[in-house]
Amino acid sequence: MLRGINRSVIELMEKQGFLCIEAELRDVLFGEKFFPCLTFYNDYTSERTGLWSDFKLAIHATNKSEINGRKLRKFLATMRDEYPMKVTFTIEPSARDGKINGYLMKIESEPAILLKKQVLGRERWIEPSKYREIIGFNDRFQRTLISSLTLLQPVEGPSPISPRGNSPVPVIEWRLVETMPREVETCLREANLCFEHECYVACSIMLRKAMEVAVNKKFLQIEKGGELYDKEGNEQSLSKKLVKLGRFVPDVRKDVEDMKVVKWFGDKGAHDPTMSITPEDLQVIVAPKLKPFLSKLALRG
């Protein structure tokens, strides 16, 4: 019976495009061993890495481990966040009155976004709607597996292992953050993380920094980098940069006064120890002024 369960699980997962790392189908068809834990990964090994990688492998300038690492990164870059990348089946005996009367199987699925964080270094705030989408997809995926394994009778339905708390929406939407050049994106990313952890003063400072970095970058992109400095070669104040930017980029001229508000909150946060900044200050006053300004700058990566 137990090897029959192993066989049914491996057959099902191979049809789904997953590879088992503990065993192959022939191990349970012809062998005597039972596997209490079966771990499956989405099969990324069929990804092509290019002729150059094949050549380097042929001359032993690289190895299969490095090639597979590149294949995994390439695969993850195009994979949807919610799709299961790793699925684990754990089979344990169920006892009653000291006697085994059956077996329990636990199924865990890890969405691709978790491996993207580990392998690609992508750590970003997930909006509540996206989080629900990821959970819902994996819920449906597990229910499909359960219904396909006719030997099983569900005892408990799928649910998140670590339910998410009521975390706040980011102060700057991730859709906008991800369109920004790397230097600006880094500042906005830190601002969102500060906001998430209720460090509102630090968030105001990072929003001001993001604005100044964006202003500097715009001067460079319009080939006016010299305007960032005075005659003695000292960097101009942010206030003066904003005034000059309004002259060179008419689309943001009306936003200059709003950026002075963003600057004020950041300056107060950095230099006034008595200043109290609330999440409402950032959500209602600062962010609504900063977001359209960043969009109008039309910065290139």
C-alpha positions as CSV (number, residue, x, y, z in Angstrom):
1,M,0.0,0.0,0.0
2,L,2.7,2.5,1.0
3,R,4.7,2.0,-2.2
4,G,1.4,2.3,-4.1
5,I,1.0,5.8,-2.5
6,N,4.5,6.7,-3.5
7,R,3.9,5.6,-7.0
8,S,0.6,7.5,-7.3
9,V,2.2,10.7,-6.0
10,I,5.2,10.5,-8.3
11,E,3.1,9.7,-11.4
12,L,0.7,12.6,-10.6
13,M,3.5,15.1,-10.1
14,E,5.5,14.1,-13.1
15,K,2.3,14.8,-15.2
16,Q,2.2,18.2,-13.6
17,G,5.8,18.9,-14.7
18,F,7.5,18.4,-11.4
19,L,10.7,16.3,-10.7
20,C,11.1,14.3,-7.4
21,I,14.5,14.7,-5.8
22,E,14.3,11.6,-3.5
23,A,13.2,9.0,-5.9
24,E,12.2,8.1,-9.5
25,L,9.2,6.2,-10.6
26,R,11.2,3.1,-11.2
27,D,12.4,3.1,-7.6
28,V,8.9,2.5,-6.4
29,L,7.9,0.3,-9.3
30,F,10.7,-2.2,-8.8
31,G,12.3,-1.4,-5.5
32,E,11.2,-2.3,-2.0
33,K,11.9,1.0,-0.4
34,F,9.1,3.3,0.9
35,F,9.7,7.1,0.9
36,P,7.9,8.8,3.8
37,C,8.8,12.2,2.3
38,L,8.8,13.2,-1.3
39,T,9.9,16.6,-2.5
40,F,9.2,17.9,-5.9
41,Y,10.5,20.9,-7.8
42,N,9.1,22.5,-10.9
43,D,11.2,21.1,-13.8
44,Y,13.5,24.0,-14.9
45,T,16.2,21.8,-16.3
46,S,14.8,22.0,-19.8
47,E,15.5,25.7,-19.9
48,R,18.1,26.6,-22.6
49,T,21.1,28.7,-21.5
50,G,22.6,29.5,-24.9
51,L,25.4,28.2,-27.1
52,W,28.1,30.0,-25.1
53,S,27.1,28.1,-21.9
54,D,27.2,24.8,-23.9
55,F,30.6,25.7,-25.2
56,K,32.0,26.5,-21.7
57,L,30.6,23.3,-20.4
58,A,32.3,21.3,-23.3
59,I,35.7,22.8,-22.5
60,H,35.2,22.4,-18.8
61,A,35.2,26.2,-18.2
62,T,32.0,25.7,-16.2
63,N,30.1,22.8,-14.6
64,K,26.6,21.5,-14.5
65,S,25.9,23.0,-11.1
66,E,26.6,26.5,-12.5
67,I,24.6,25.8,-15.6
68,N,21.6,24.6,-13.6
69,G,21.9,27.7,-11.4
70,R,21.6,29.9,-14.5
71,K,18.7,27.8,-15.7
72,L,16.9,28.2,-12.4
73,R,17.4,32.0,-12.4
74,K,16.2,32.3,-16.0
75,F,13.2,30.1,-15.2
76,L,12.3,32.1,-12.1
77,A,12.5,35.4,-13.9
78,T,9.6,34.4,-16.1
79,M,7.6,32.4,-13.7
80,R,4.4,33.7,-12.1
81,D,4.8,34.6,-8.4
82,E,1.9,32.4,-7.3
83,Y,2.8,29.2,-9.2
84,P,4.2,26.4,-6.9
85,M,7.9,25.9,-7.3
86,K,8.3,23.3,-4.6
87,V,5.8,20.7,-3.4
88,T,6.4,18.4,-0.5
89,F,4.4,15.2,0.5
90,T,4.9,13.8,4.0
91,I,3.4,10.5,4.9
92,E,3.0,9.5,8.6
93,P,1.2,6.6,10.3
94,S,-2.0,7.3,12.1
95,A,-2.5,5.4,15.4
96,R,-5.5,4.7,17.5
97,D,-5.4,2.7,20.8
98,G,-1.7,2.0,20.1
99,K,-2.4,0.5,16.7
100,I,-1.7,1.9,13.3
101,N,-5.1,2.3,11.6
102,G,-4.0,4.3,8.5
103,Y,-1.7,7.0,7.2
104,L,-1.9,10.8,7.1
105,M,-0.4,12.7,4.2
106,K,0.5,16.4,4.5
107,I,1.0,18.4,1.3
108,E,2.9,21.7,1.3
109,S,3.4,24.0,-1.7
110,E,5.8,26.9,-1.9
111,P,5.0,29.6,-4.4
112,A,7.7,30.8,-6.7
113,I,7.9,34.2,-5.0
114,L,9.6,32.6,-2.0
115,L,12.4,31.1,-4.2
116,K,12.7,34.4,-6.1
117,K,13.4,36.1,-2.8
118,Q,16.1,33.5,-2.0
119,V,17.7,33.1,-5.5
120,L,17.1,36.5,-7.2
121,G,17.2,38.6,-4.1
122,R,13.7,40.0,-4.7
123,E,12.4,41.2,-1.4
124,R,9.3,43.4,-1.9
125,W,6.1,44.2,-0.2
126,I,3.2,42.1,-1.5
127,E,-0.1,44.0,-1.7
128,P,-3.0,42.3,0.1
129,S,-4.8,41.6,-3.2
130,K,-1.7,39.9,-4.6
131,Y,-1.2,38.0,-1.4
132,R,-4.7,36.6,-1.6
133,E,-4.2,35.7,-5.2
134,I,-1.0,33.7,-4.3
135,I,-2.8,31.9,-1.4
136,G,-5.9,31.2,-3.5
137,F,-3.9,29.7,-6.4
138,N,-2.0,27.4,-4.1
139,D,-5.3,26.4,-2.3
140,R,-6.8,25.4,-5.7
141,F,-3.6,23.6,-6.7
142,Q,-3.6,21.5,-3.5
143,R,-7.3,20.7,-3.8
144,T,-6.6,19.5,-7.4
145,L,-3.8,17.2,-6.2
146,I,-6.0,15.8,-3.4
147,S,-8.9,15.1,-5.7
148,S,-6.5,13.3,-8.2
149,L,-5.1,11.0,-5.5
150,T,-8.1,8.7,-5.1
151,L,-6.5,6.8,-2.3
152,L,-6.8,9.8,0.0
153,Q,-9.7,11.2,2.0
154,P,-9.3,14.8,3.0
155,V,-9.1,15.4,6.7
156,E,-8.3,19.1,6.7
157,G,-8.4,21.7,3.8
158,P,-5.4,23.8,2.6
159,S,-4.4,26.9,4.6
160,P,-1.3,29.1,4.9
161,I,1.3,27.7,7.3
162,S,2.0,31.2,8.7
163,P,-1.1,33.4,8.2
164,R,-0.3,37.0,7.3
165,G,-1.2,39.8,9.7
166,N,-2.9,43.0,8.8
167,S,0.1,44.7,7.3
168,P,-0.2,48.2,5.9
169,V,-0.3,49.1,2.3
170,P,3.0,50.6,1.1
171,V,3.3,54.3,1.2
172,I,4.5,54.3,-2.5
173,E,2.8,51.6,-4.7
174,W,5.3,48.9,-5.8
175,R,4.1,49.3,-9.4
176,L,5.6,52.8,-9.4
177,V,8.7,51.8,-7.4
178,E,9.6,49.2,-9.9
179,T,9.5,51.7,-12.8
180,M,12.1,53.9,-11.3
181,P,15.9,53.8,-12.0
182,R,17.8,51.6,-9.6
183,E,19.1,54.5,-7.3
184,V,15.6,56.0,-6.9
185,E,14.0,52.5,-6.5
186,T,16.4,51.7,-3.7
187,C,15.3,54.8,-1.7
188,L,11.6,54.1,-2.3
189,R,12.0,50.5,-1.4
190,E,13.6,51.5,2.0
191,A,10.9,54.1,2.5
192,N,8.2,51.4,2.1
193,L,10.0,49.0,4.5
194,C,10.3,51.8,7.1
195,F,6.6,52.5,6.7
196,E,5.8,48.8,7.0
197,H,7.7,48.7,10.3
198,E,6.1,51.9,11.6
199,C,9.3,53.9,11.4
200,Y,7.6,57.0,10.0
201,V,10.4,59.5,10.7
202,A,12.8,57.3,8.8
203,C,10.3,56.9,6.0
204,S,10.0,60.7,5.6
205,I,13.8,60.9,5.3
206,M,13.9,58.2,2.7
207,L,11.1,59.9,0.7
208,R,13.0,63.1,0.7
209,K,16.2,61.3,-0.4
210,A,14.3,59.6,-3.2
211,M,13.1,62.9,-4.5
212,E,16.6,64.5,-4.4
213,V,18.1,61.5,-6.1
214,A,15.4,61.7,-8.8
215,V,16.1,65.4,-9.3
216,N,19.8,64.9,-9.6
217,K,19.2,62.1,-12.1
218,K,16.9,64.2,-14.2
219,F,19.5,67.0,-14.5
220,L,22.0,64.4,-15.7
221,Q,19.6,62.9,-18.2
222,I,18.8,66.3,-19.8
223,E,22.6,67.0,-19.9
224,K,22.4,69.8,-17.3
225,G,24.6,68.1,-14.7
226,G,26.7,71.3,-14.3
227,E,23.6,73.1,-12.8
228,L,23.8,70.9,-9.7
229,Y,26.9,72.9,-8.6
230,D,27.7,76.6,-8.0
231,K,30.6,78.5,-9.4
232,E,32.9,77.2,-6.6
233,G,32.0,73.6,-7.4
234,N,29.9,73.1,-4.3
235,E,26.7,71.1,-4.7
236,Q,23.5,73.3,-4.7
237,S,20.9,73.0,-2.1
238,L,17.8,71.0,-2.9
239,S,15.7,74.1,-2.9
240,K,17.8,75.7,-5.6
241,K,17.9,72.5,-7.6
242,L,14.1,72.4,-7.6
243,V,13.8,76.0,-8.8
244,K,16.2,75.3,-11.6
245,L,14.5,72.1,-12.5
246,G,11.3,73.9,-13.0
247,R,13.0,76.2,-15.6
248,F,14.5,73.3,-17.5
249,V,11.5,70.8,-17.2
250,P,8.3,72.8,-17.6
251,D,6.1,69.7,-16.9
252,V,7.2,69.8,-13.2
253,R,7.2,73.5,-12.7
254,K,3.8,73.4,-10.9
255,D,5.1,70.6,-8.7
256,V,8.1,72.5,-7.2
257,E,6.1,73.9,-4.3
258,D,4.7,70.5,-3.5
259,M,8.3,69.1,-3.4
260,K,9.2,71.8,-0.8
261,V,6.6,70.0,1.4
262,V,8.3,66.7,0.8
263,K,11.6,68.3,1.6
264,W,10.2,69.9,4.8
265,F,9.0,66.6,6.2
266,G,12.3,64.9,5.4
267,D,14.4,67.8,6.9
268,K,12.3,67.9,10.1
269,G,12.5,64.1,10.4
270,A,16.3,64.3,10.1
271,H,17.1,67.3,12.3
272,D,14.2,68.0,14.7
273,P,14.1,65.4,17.5
274,T,10.8,66.8,18.7
275,M,9.1,66.3,15.4
276,S,6.3,63.6,15.3
277,I,5.4,62.2,11.9
278,T,2.3,60.1,11.6
279,P,1.4,57.5,8.9
280,E,-1.4,59.9,7.9
281,D,1.2,62.6,7.2
282,L,3.0,60.3,4.8
283,Q,-0.1,58.8,3.2
284,V,-2.2,62.0,2.9
285,I,0.3,64.8,2.5
286,V,3.7,63.5,1.3
287,A,3.1,60.5,-0.9
288,P,0.3,62.1,-3.0
289,K,2.6,65.0,-3.9
290,L,5.7,62.9,-4.6
291,K,4.2,60.2,-6.8
292,P,3.0,62.4,-9.7
293,F,6.3,64.4,-9.5
294,L,8.3,61.2,-10.0
295,S,6.0,60.1,-12.8
296,K,6.3,63.4,-14.7
297,L,10.1,63.3,-14.5
298,A,10.0,60.3,-16.9
299,L,13.3,59.0,-15.7
300,R,15.2,56.4,-17.7
301,G,16.8,53.4,-16.1
